[in-house]
């Protein structure tokens, strides 16, 4: 398998992992992608423009997916922080109407 084919394969697997939310697989793929890109640039093969453009396009799409995943995780973390600090939350009931869920602040009673 040549470097270009390997890089295309890694980019495809990276995209699949991002779409599935399999973030555990991304670490190894990113390392492999970086190593292949370094080898490709150091060997400087005469790549046809369409092959080069295809690699750049796929890498750009994966970068956009990664940025979207990062924004989604940050939004989820923000929601969790807000929920943890909030005494009252809202949700939708079975009839589709909004309802308030109250949570009593926890208190510790200490007996002496």
ROSE-4610 file (N, C-alpha, C; in Angstrom, 1 decimal, always signed):
// ROSE-4610
residu = [X/X/X/X/X/X/X/X/X/X/X/X/X/X/X/X/X/X/X/X/X/X/X/X/X/X/X/X/X/X/X/X/X/X/X/X/X/X/X/X/X/X/X/X/X/X/X/X/X/X/X/X/X/X/X/X/X/X/X/X/X/X/X/X/X/X/X/X/X/X/X/X/X/X/X/X/X/X/X/X/X/X/X/X/X/X/X/X/X/X/X/X/X/X/X/X/X/X/X/X/X/X/X/X/X/X/X/X/X/X/X/X/X/X/X/X/X/X/X/X/X/X/X/X/X/X/X/X/X/X/X/X/X/X/X/X/X/X/X/X/X/X/X/X/X/X/X/X/X/X/X/X/X/X/X/X/X/X/X/X/X/X/X/X/X/X/X/X/X/X/X/X/X/X/X/X/X/X/X/X/X/X/X/X/X/X/X/X/X/X/X/X/X/X/X/X/X/X/X/X/X/X/X/X/X/X/X/X/X/X/X/X/X/X/X/X/X/X/X/X/X/X/X/X/X/X/X/X/X/X/X/X/X/X/X/X/X/X/X/X/X/X/X/X/X/X/X/X/X/X/X/X/X/X/X/X/X/X/X/X/X/X/X/X/X/X/X/X/X/X/X/X/X/X/X/X/X/X/X/X/X/X/X/X/X/X/X/X/X/X/X/X/X/X/X/X/X/X/X/X/X/X/X/X/X/X/X/X/X/X/X/X/X/X/X/X/X/X/X/X/X/X/X/X/X/X/X/X/X/X/X/X/X/X/X/X]
num = [1/1/1/2/2/2/3/3/3/4/4/4/5/5/5/6/6/6/7/7/7/8/8/8/9/9/9/10/10/10/11/11/11/12/12/12/13/13/13/14/14/14/15/15/15/16/16/16/17/17/17/18/18/18/19/19/19/20/20/20/21/21/21/22/22/22/23/23/23/24/24/24/25/25/25/26/26/26/27/27/27/28/28/28/29/29/29/30/30/30/31/31/31/32/32/32/33/33/33/34/34/34/35/35/35/36/36/36/37/37/37/38/38/38/39/39/39/40/40/40/41/41/41/42/42/42/43/43/43/44/44/44/45/45/45/46/46/46/47/47/47/48/48/48/49/49/49/50/50/50/51/51/51/52/52/52/53/53/53/54/54/54/55/55/55/56/56/56/57/57/57/58/58/58/59/59/59/60/60/60/61/61/61/62/62/62/63/63/63/64/64/64/65/65/65/66/66/66/67/67/67/68/68/68/69/69/69/70/70/70/71/71/71/72/72/72/73/73/73/74/74/74/75/75/75/76/76/76/77/77/77/78/78/78/79/79/79/80/80/80/81/81/81/82/82/82/83/83/83/84/84/84/85/85/85/86/86/86/87/87/87/88/88/88/89/89/89/90/90/90/91/91/91/92/92/92/93/93/93/94/94/94/95/95/95/96/96/96/97/97/97/98/98/98/99/99/99/100/100/100/101/101/101/102/102/102/103/103/103/104/104/104/105/105/105/106/106/106/107/107/107/108/108/108/109/109/109/110/110/110/111/111/111/112/112/112]
x = [+0.9/+0.0/+0.9/+0.6/+1.5/+1.0/+1.8/+1.5/+0.1/-0.2/-1.4/-2.6/-2.5/-3.6/-3.8/-2.7/-2.7/-3.4/-3.0/-3.5/-5.0/-5.4/-6.9/-7.6/-7.1/-7.7/-7.8/-6.8/-6.8/-7.8/-7.9/-8.8/-10.3/-10.5/-11.8/-12.2/-11.3/-11.5/-11.7/-11.0/-11.1/-12.6/-13.0/-14.4/-15.4/-15.3/-16.2/-16.3/-15.1/-15.0/-15.7/-15.5/-16.1/-17.6/-18.1/-19.5/-20.2/-19.5/-20.0/-19.8/-19.0/-18.7/-17.7/-16.9/-15.9/-14.6/-14.6/-13.5/-12.3/-12.5/-11.3/-10.4/-11.0/-10.2/-9.5/-9.9/-9.3/-7.8/-7.4/-6.0/-5.0/-5.2/-4.3/-4.4/-5.6/-5.8/-5.1/-5.2/-4.5/-3.0/-2.5/-1.0/-0.6/-1.4/-1.0/-1.1/-2.2/-2.4/-1.2/-0.8/+0.4/+1.7/+1.9/+3.1/+3.1/+1.9/+1.8/+1.9/+1.3/+1.5/+2.9/+3.6/+5.0/+5.9/+5.6/+6.3/+6.0/+4.7/+4.3/+5.0/+5.1/+5.7/+7.2/+7.8/+9.3/+9.7/+8.9/+9.2/+8.9/+8.0/+7.6/+7.4/+6.5/+6.2/+5.4/+5.5/+4.8/+3.3/+2.6/+1.2/+0.4/-0.5/-1.4/-2.3/-2.6/-3.4/-4.7/-5.4/-6.7/-6.5/-5.4/-5.1/-4.8/-4.0/-3.6/-4.9/-5.7/-6.9/-7.9/-8.0/-8.8/-8.4/-7.1/-6.6/-6.8/-6.6/-6.8/-8.3/-9.2/-10.6/-11.1/-10.6/-11.1/-10.6/-9.3/-8.8/-9.6/-10.0/-10.7/-12.1/-12.7/-14.1/-13.9/-12.9/-12.7/-12.4/-11.7/-11.5/-12.8/-13.6/-14.9/-15.8/-15.7/-16.4/-15.9/-14.6/-13.9/-14.3/-14.3/-14.7/-16.2/-17.0/-18.5/-18.6/-17.9/-17.9/-17.4/-16.4/-15.9/-16.9/-17.5/-18.6/-19.7/-20.1/-21.2/-20.8/-19.6/-19.2/-19.1/-18.6/-18.6/-20.0/-21.0/-22.3/-22.9/-22.6/-23.2/-22.6/-21.3/-20.7/-21.3/-21.5/-22.2/-23.5/-24.3/-25.6/-25.6/-24.6/-24.4/-24.1/-23.2/-22.8/-24.0/-24.8/-25.9/-27.0/-27.2/-28.1/-27.7/-26.4/-25.9/-26.1/-26.0/-26.1/-27.6/-28.4/-29.8/-30.7/-31.6/-32.5/-33.7/-34.0/-35.2/-34.9/-35.5/-35.3/-36.6/-36.6/-37.9/-37.7/-38.8/-38.8/-40.2/-40.5/-41.8/-42.4/-43.7/-44.4/-45.0/-45.8/-46.3/-47.3/-47.9/-48.9/-48.2/-46.9/-46.1/-46.0/-46.6/-46.5/-45.2/-44.7/-43.5/-44.0/-43.1/-43.4/-42.1/-42.2/-41.1/-40.7/-39.5/-39.0/-38.2/-38.7/-38.0/-37.1/-36.0/-35.0/-34.7/-35.0/-34.7/-33.2/-32.7/-31.3/-30.9/-29.8/-29.5/-28.9/-29.3/-28.7/-28.3/-27.3/-26.8/-27.3/-27.9/-28.3/-27.3/-26.7/-25.7/-26.3/-26.3/-26.7/-25.5/-25.7/-24.6/-24.9]
y = [-1.2/+0.0/+1.2/+2.2/+3.4/+4.4/+5.4/+6.5/+7.1/+7.5/+8.1/+7.2/+6.0/+5.0/+4.9/+4.8/+4.7/+5.9/+7.1/+8.3/+8.4/+8.0/+8.0/+7.1/+6.0/+5.0/+5.6/+6.2/+6.8/+7.9/+8.7/+9.8/+9.3/+8.2/+7.6/+7.0/+6.3/+5.8/+6.9/+8.0/+9.1/+9.7/+9.9/+10.4/+9.5/+8.2/+7.2/+7.3/+7.4/+7.6/+8.8/+9.9/+11.2/+11.1/+10.5/+10.4/+9.5/+8.4/+7.5/+8.0/+9.0/+9.5/+8.6/+7.9/+7.0/+7.7/+8.6/+9.4/+8.7/+7.5/+6.7/+6.3/+6.0/+5.6/+6.8/+8.0/+9.1/+9.4/+9.1/+9.4/+8.6/+7.4/+6.6/+7.0/+7.3/+7.7/+9.1/+10.0/+11.3/+11.1/+10.3/+10.0/+9.4/+8.4/+7.8/+8.8/+9.6/+10.6/+11.6/+12.0/+13.0/+12.3/+11.1/+10.4/+10.2/+9.8/+9.6/+11.0/+12.0/+13.3/+13.8/+13.5/+13.9/+13.1/+11.8/+11.0/+11.5/+11.8/+12.2/+13.5/+14.5/+15.8/+15.6/+14.7/+14.6/+13.9/+12.9/+12.2/+13.1/+14.0/+15.0/+14.3/+13.3/+12.7/+13.6/+13.4/+14.3/+13.8/+14.3/+13.9/+14.7/+14.0/+14.7/+15.7/+16.8/+17.8/+17.3/+16.4/+15.9/+15.0/+14.3/+13.4/+14.3/+15.3/+16.2/+17.0/+17.5/+18.2/+17.3/+16.0/+15.1/+14.9/+14.7/+14.6/+15.8/+17.0/+18.2/+18.4/+18.0/+18.2/+17.2/+16.0/+15.0/+15.5/+15.9/+16.4/+17.6/+18.5/+19.7/+19.3/+18.3/+17.8/+17.2/+16.4/+15.8/+16.9/+17.9/+19.0/+19.7/+19.9/+20.5/+19.6/+18.3/+17.4/+17.4/+17.4/+17.5/+18.8/+19.9/+21.2/+21.1/+20.5/+20.4/+19.5/+18.4/+17.5/+18.2/+19.0/+19.8/+20.8/+21.5/+22.5/+21.7/+20.6/+19.8/+19.4/+18.9/+18.5/+19.7/+20.8/+22.0/+22.4/+22.4/+22.7/+21.8/+20.5/+19.5/+19.7/+20.0/+20.3/+21.5/+22.5/+23.8/+23.5/+22.6/+22.3/+21.5/+20.6/+19.8/+20.7/+21.7/+22.6/+23.4/+23.9/+24.7/+23.8/+22.6/+21.7/+21.4/+21.3/+21.0/+22.2/+23.4/+24.6/+25.0/+24.6/+25.0/+24.2/+25.0/+24.4/+23.9/+24.5/+24.2/+24.0/+23.0/+22.7/+22.5/+22.6/+22.4/+21.2/+20.5/+19.4/+19.4/+18.5/+18.3/+17.0/+17.1/+16.0/+15.2/+14.1/+13.2/+13.9/+15.0/+15.7/+16.8/+16.9/+17.8/+19.2/+19.4/+20.7/+20.8/+22.0/+22.2/+22.1/+21.5/+21.4/+21.7/+22.1/+22.5/+21.3/+21.0/+20.0/+20.8/+20.6/+21.3/+20.3/+20.8/+20.0/+20.8/+20.2/+20.8/+20.8/+22.0/+22.0/+21.0/+20.3/+19.3/+20.0/+19.5/+20.1/+18.9/+19.2/+18.2/+18.6/+17.6/+17.8/+17.0/+17.8/+17.2/+17.1/+15.9/+15.8/+15.8/+16.4/+16.5/+15.7]
z = [+0.0/+0.0/+0.0/-0.9/-0.9/+0.1/+0.3/+1.3/+1.0/-0.2/-0.5/-0.2/-0.6/-0.3/+1.2/+2.0/+3.4/+4.0/+3.6/+4.1/+3.8/+2.6/+2.2/+3.2/+3.5/+4.4/+5.8/+6.3/+7.6/+7.7/+6.6/+6.6/+6.6/+5.9/+5.8/+7.2/+7.8/+9.2/+10.2/+10.1/+11.0/+10.8/+9.6/+9.3/+9.9/+9.8/+10.3/+11.8/+12.5/+13.9/+14.4/+13.7/+14.1/+13.9/+12.9/+12.7/+13.7/+14.1/+15.1/+16.5/+16.7/+18.0/+18.8/+18.0/+18.6/+18.8/+19.8/+20.1/+20.6/+21.1/+21.6/+20.5/+19.3/+18.1/+17.5/+17.8/+17.1/+17.4/+18.7/+19.1/+18.2/+18.0/+17.1/+15.7/+15.2/+13.8/+13.6/+14.5/+14.3/+14.3/+15.2/+15.2/+13.8/+13.4/+12.1/+10.9/+11.0/+9.9/+9.9/+11.0/+11.1/+10.6/+10.9/+10.5/+8.9/+8.4/+6.9/+6.2/+6.8/+6.1/+6.1/+7.2/+7.3/+6.2/+6.2/+5.2/+3.8/+3.5/+2.2/+1.8/+2.8/+2.5/+2.3/+3.1/+3.0/+1.7/+1.3/+0.0/-1.2/-1.0/-2.1/-3.4/-3.5/-4.7/-5.6/-6.9/-7.8/-7.9/-7.0/-6.9/-8.0/-8.6/-9.5/-8.7/-9.3/-8.6/-8.0/-8.8/-8.3/-7.0/-7.0/-5.8/-4.6/-4.8/-3.7/-3.3/-4.2/-3.8/-3.0/-3.4/-2.7/-1.3/-1.1/+0.3/+1.1/+0.6/+1.3/+1.6/+0.7/+0.9/+2.0/+2.0/+3.0/+4.4/+4.4/+5.7/+6.2/+5.3/+5.7/+6.2/+5.6/+6.0/+7.4/+7.6/+8.9/+10.0/+9.6/+10.6/+11.0/+10.0/+10.3/+11.2/+10.9/+11.8/+13.2/+13.3/+14.6/+15.4/+14.7/+15.3/+15.8/+15.0/+15.3/+16.6/+16.6/+17.8/+19.0/+18.9/+20.0/+20.5/+19.6/+20.0/+20.7/+20.2/+20.8/+22.2/+22.4/+23.7/+24.7/+24.2/+25.1/+25.4/+24.5/+24.8/+25.8/+25.7/+26.6/+28.0/+28.1/+29.4/+30.0/+29.2/+29.7/+30.3/+29.6/+30.0/+31.3/+31.4/+32.7/+33.8/+33.6/+34.7/+35.1/+34.1/+34.4/+35.2/+34.8/+35.5/+36.9/+37.1/+38.5/+39.4/+38.8/+39.6/+39.8/+39.0/+39.0/+40.0/+40.6/+41.6/+40.8/+39.7/+39.0/+37.5/+36.9/+35.5/+34.9/+33.5/+32.8/+31.9/+31.6/+30.6/+30.0/+29.2/+28.5/+29.0/+29.4/+29.9/+28.8/+29.1/+28.2/+27.2/+27.7/+26.8/+26.0/+26.0/+25.2/+25.8/+27.0/+27.6/+28.5/+28.6/+29.4/+30.9/+31.6/+33.1/+33.8/+35.0/+35.8/+36.8/+36.8/+37.8/+38.9/+40.1/+41.2/+41.9/+42.2/+43.0/+44.3/+45.3/+46.6/+46.8/+47.2/+47.5/+48.6/+48.4/+49.4/+50.6/+51.7/+53.0/+53.9/+54.7/+55.6/+57.0/+57.6/+59.0/+59.8/+60.7/+61.6/+63.0/+63.6/+65.0/+65.9/+67.0/+67.9/+69.1]
